[in-house]
């Protein structure tokens, strides 16, 4: 039994005959192909494949190449017996010119075996050359550039068959869409959340890069395959073969896509493809840029409470030693306030914070406040027994105020401070706070300035914003109020009893917190007033026992301001006010209710720094548009190929081998094609493989160099 080898190439089934039956072959060196001396055996049968281009053979036109839809090859004869001398163009008119037949209007795209030239009738080389030169224009197929015949209904693939032909690209589109959707879901889940701590060092950026890379790899494939299919539709009009190469290069990378935009002169599908392929290089980097990792403070556990004073009231019945204990406490607080630097505020008690960041809600507390007025214009200057409200030349013997406050001067003194308390306030009643409980006057003189002021202590309600940031404690005063109203409150019956009784007393209200009031009074103010009366009294330096108490401290502050800052009257008054305010703040720290309640403490929250995910959604625009544009290119290629009746070949290589009809390829090789086409496609010989050709062998194909016949 004889075996046969067969193969399918470009829509035809090629079968190799047994060696015994093979006819002697003649090697044609001019055309670089092996041809039999006679017409091939009928065993060379047509074979229709899904990628058959028999429906759209290419034709040479004056302007270039054009695919002709609706044409069918005549399979009676597949190869003519060509020799070294090309046939006369006139004798090939029936076989090369496959335009519309003048008789019946039908297209004849096959070769008429009856019209094939024979050896006897082959003209000489000279005559054939002349004939080719005279009749070359007549060889051009009569195909209109605007011809766009619609294929018959039986040539259109069904939608099911169309989708089946594009199933791989559709899957890649789905993969890119799923990847982008997964990206959106992932980012939406972790947006404004703590940075995930995944095992094996896996990070969120790694997952984002992975999904972006999958999406990029997926949406590039439909664009490349779509361009490969669209290149065949591009030849529905006359084009050069170089366009075919540009389409092929565009389907392979960004640079080729840029060249294709120039070749197609801004064809929309080429522009879209170029945008997708060029920007694909930035997909991963820009997608990862959509995520930032700022830091924020998050609460972890309650912090130490902040103590606040909710009442300053003691019952009328107290133990005999209670005033002495409290008086000693107040004396120490006054001295602490006096000794503190006058350029800074006396610090309040600092709460504990287990971390570097703690916050408390804004709260109100009962406190001791001070207020000061300038009384210099009410001073009376005494000069050797003569009193005057006006400053005269010389040093006054004494200074006095209308309420009886007096300061005596020695002639040798250059500075003096006199504190007086127990006198009636010089202020109008409307200016005196309702909760005031102690006032004193300050009369001072320096080498340049003489002045007087009145200072008043009163109960007030203060609102604070307390926080610890970077281990730095901050207590900001928001508002201070001294509005007073009477109310009934539950108070302890005595210092030794836990029983509560209703007591009517004054209370400081908080305007920002309706219903909140801080009661004060009873016997609580008595030891405080006694301590202040003892401290804020006397003259320095005339009285030696005043050293270390308030007068000496005030004079020291005034002297520092005068000498170091060359202080003005305003600066001297501010210095006295700072010292007095520090005394009030120190006393506020010492005021603690012996019967604490839950209202006496404000619990805050401790915070730690946390890195969280912040998504910048506008950075996701690029990858989203790329997926959409990739789908647009694929859908356009799918629909246009189906409507044109063109089989789906995409980037397959084999259709390109057989797309150009062999006779018209022969015209190019023998330089019998129209001059315009030869000029456009002259690169075929220079940019191809040169003298190398693919040769069919018994078991396949091999690349061999052409060999010229001897004497040629």
Secondary structure, 3 states (H helix, E strand, C coil): CCCCEEEEECCEEEEECCHHHCCCEEEECCCCEEEECCCCCCCCEECCCCCCCCCEEEEEECCEEEEEECCCCCCCCCCCCCCCCCCCHHHHHHHHCCCECCCCCCECCCCCHHHCCCCCCCCCHHHHHHHHHHHHHHHCCCCCCCCCCCCCHHHCCCHHHHHHHCHHHHHHHHHHHHHHHHHHHHHHHHCCCECCCCHHHCCHHHHHHHHHHHHHHHHHHHHHHHHHHHHHHHCCCCECHHHHHHHHHHCCCHHHHHHHHHHCCCCHHHHHHHHHHHHHHHHHHHHHCCEECCEEEEEEEECCCEECCCCEEECCCCCCCHHHHHHHHHHHHHHHHHHCCCCCCCCCCCCCCCCCEEECCCEEEEEEEEEEEECHHHCEEEECCEEECCCCCCCCCEEECCCCCEEECCCCCCCEEEEEECCCCCCCHHHCCCCEEEEEEEEEECCCCEEEEEEEEEEEEEEEEEEEECCEEEEEEEEEECCEEEEEEEEECCCCCCCEEEEEEEEEECCCCCCCEEEEEECHHHHHHHHHHHHCCEEECCCHHHCCCHHHHHHHHHHHHHHHHCCCHHHHHHHHHHHHHHHHHHHHHHCCCCCCCHHHEECCEEEEEEEECEECHHHHHHHHHHHHHHHHHHHHHHHHHHHCCCCCCCCCCHHHHHCECHHHHHHHHCCCCCHHHHHHCCHHHHHCCCCEEEEEECCEEEEEECCCCCCC
